[in-house]
Amino acid sequence: MSRLRIFADDDPGTVLFETTDGAEMSAELGKIGVTFERWRASRPVAAGASQEDVLAAYRDDIDRIRAERGFTTVDVVSIAPDDPKREQMRRTFLDEHFHKEDEVRFFVAGSGLFTLHVDGRVYEVECVKDDLIAVPDGTTHWFDMGAEPEFVAIRFFQQPDGWVGHFTGTDIASRFPRYEKA
């Protein structure tokens, strides 16, 4: 289940706000410029579906987001719990960073945890199947796919190097909870 929790950035032990309601999540995240939506496939997507089949199932929403935000490239990434590079991939974006373009991800299957650091608050967003999150460029955040990652996600890019992380060098991400799937 999708979930939003908000903390003060100096107090990871106290949850200031929590919800699993999609409309509340969208409204609260909208206050900091983050888009949160839920999509439905236009046709069933089978486990192991090809990139083409996944993209076709969400074509209308993909085309809308591309037109609204100017994305030139869309792809599908899939991570499994037995991937030999899973630990390395997890570590890649576990520290606070930002990107020079919007980071937009749609979860076709599985889940992941986006944690945003904005104006003295930490917004922990658990994204699951059917969730889209759009984090504006320049927003400091980190992403945790968990110790046994399992997800299929559609990614959107404006430039080939847009997803490169620019790390802040702070240790804030290590002070907040890591992703533990229920």
N, C-alpha and C positions, 0 to 999 in steps of 0.2 A: 504494500500500500504506500502511495506517495505520502510524504510528510515534510512539513516545514517546522523547524525549531529556530528560535532567535535567542541569542545570548548577547550580553555585553562583552566587548572584545577583551576585557580584563577579568572575566569571571566565567570560565567554561563549566562551572558546577551548577549554575543557576539558569534554568530555562525561563526566559521572559515571556515567551509566546510559543504556542504549539498548536498545530492543526493538521488534520489529514483531509480536510475539505478542499477540493480543487478550486472552487470559486474563491474561498478565503485565501488560499495560497496565491492565486493569480492576483488578487487585489493587494495583498501585503507585498509581494515581490514587485508589483507594478509601481509601488511608491519609490522604489530604488532603480527603476528603469529596466527591470528584468521581466521578460515575457515568460509566462508559464501557461501552456495549453495542453489539452488532451485531444488526441486524434483517434479516429477509427479507420481501419483499413477498408478499402472499397471492395476487397475480396480477401478470402483467407490466405494467410502466409504460413506455409508449412515449415517445420523445423528443417534447417539446412537449405532453405530456398536460395536461389541465386540472387546476386545483387540486382539484376534486371527485374526479377519477380518482386523483390522487396520494394524497389523504387516504383514499380507499376502500381502496387497496392496502395500507395500513398501519393500518387501523382498529383492530384488536385491540390493538396496541402503543400506539397513540395514546390509546385509551380507558383503558388500564392506567396510563399516565403521568399523564393528566389526573386520574384518581381518586386516585393516590398523592400527587400534589403540588398538587392544587387549582387546576389551570389552567382558566381560563374561555374562553380564545381560542386557536385554533390556525390558522395560515395557512401558505402556501407562498410562498417568495421564490425568484426565479430571476434569476441574473446571467449575462450572456454577455460574451465577450471584446471584442465590438464595441460594448458599451453606451457611449453618449457620456458618461455620468456615472461611468464606472468609476473614474477617478482620484480624483474627489471621494468616491465611496463607499468606496474603499480607505482614504483618509486618515481617514475618520470615526472608526474605532475602532483606529487604529494606535498610539495612545499608551495608557499604562497607565490603567485605569479600573476601576470596579466598578459593579454594578447593585444595586438594592434589592429584587430578587427573583431566583430562580434563572434562569440563562440556559441554556436547553435547546434544542439544535439537533440535528436528524437529517438527514444528508446522503443525499438520494435519488439524486443524481448529482454528479459533480465533486468538489471538495476545497477545504479551507481550513486555516489554521494558527491554533489557539488556543494562546496562551502564557500560562501562569499563574505568578504570583509569590506564593509561599507559604513562610513561615518560612525565609527565607534561601536558598530554592531557586527555580529557574526551570524549569517543566515545559512543554516544547514538544510539543504534541499535534497531529500531522497527521491530520486527519479526512478520510476518503474515503467513497465510496459505501457505504451500509449501516451507517455509524457514527453512534451517538448519543453526545453528550457533554452532561452536566448539570453546570454550574458553580454552586456554591452562592452565594446572595446574599452580597455583601460581599467576595467573593474578587477580589483585584486581578488583572487580566489585560489582554491585548490580542488583537486578531484581525486577521490578514492574509489577504486573499483573493488576493493575488498581483497582479502587474502586468497580467496578462490573465485576470481572474477568470472562472471557469466553474463554476457549481454551481446545484443546486436543493436547497433545504433546507426542512424543516418546522420552524416556530418555535412555541414555546409561551409563553403569557403569562398572568399572574394579573391584572394591571392594565394598562390602556392605556399608562401611563407607565413601566411596569416595566423596559422595555428601554433607558431613557434612561441614558447613560453619565455617571458622576460621576468626573471626571478627577482624578488625584492630583497632577499637575504635575511628576512626576519624568521624567527622560530615560532610564530603564532600558530601555524598549522599543527605543530607537534604538541601544543597545549590543549587542543580540542579533540573530542572523540574521533577515533578512526571508524571506518565503516564495518559494522558487524551486522550481517544479514540475520534476520529473525528465523 
